[in-house]
């Protein structure tokens, strides 16, 4: 059944389940469906009607995060100068990467390889939009592309979960600082 054909309460239940799973993944790689159902305030039957197995639920968490990350790029550019929009987007990438780490740790390799393969291009395209805007206004270097920057960001996946909080944002700031043009005026960003 398509999302548009579902009853509003069924859509709300599905959303609560995904949000509960996302919150559980932020805390631990070991997520149990009964705990997610409790967090979401739904019964086991409701959870299994929406997601027949753990992999289906985790894949949906991952897909939603990718979708939110991709749609955020143009929205952030509409609200902020390119460098500031990129900073906000990179903050979202950190949150996304933390959840991605949990999803990938909880899934079988074949399942997560398929998810990653389908998300790579949309994420790279969203990053390219942000980089192109910064290049156009002269605030970002012109000798970098989205593919290269994504390779740098991918390094975050090598961080220990215990070191995530203390290391991820400082490393992302180094990446952002490296993307700035050396001769571009530095604007105050509030950080």
Order of alpha helices (4+ residues) and beta strands (2+ residues): alpha-alpha-alpha-alpha-alpha-alpha-alpha-alpha
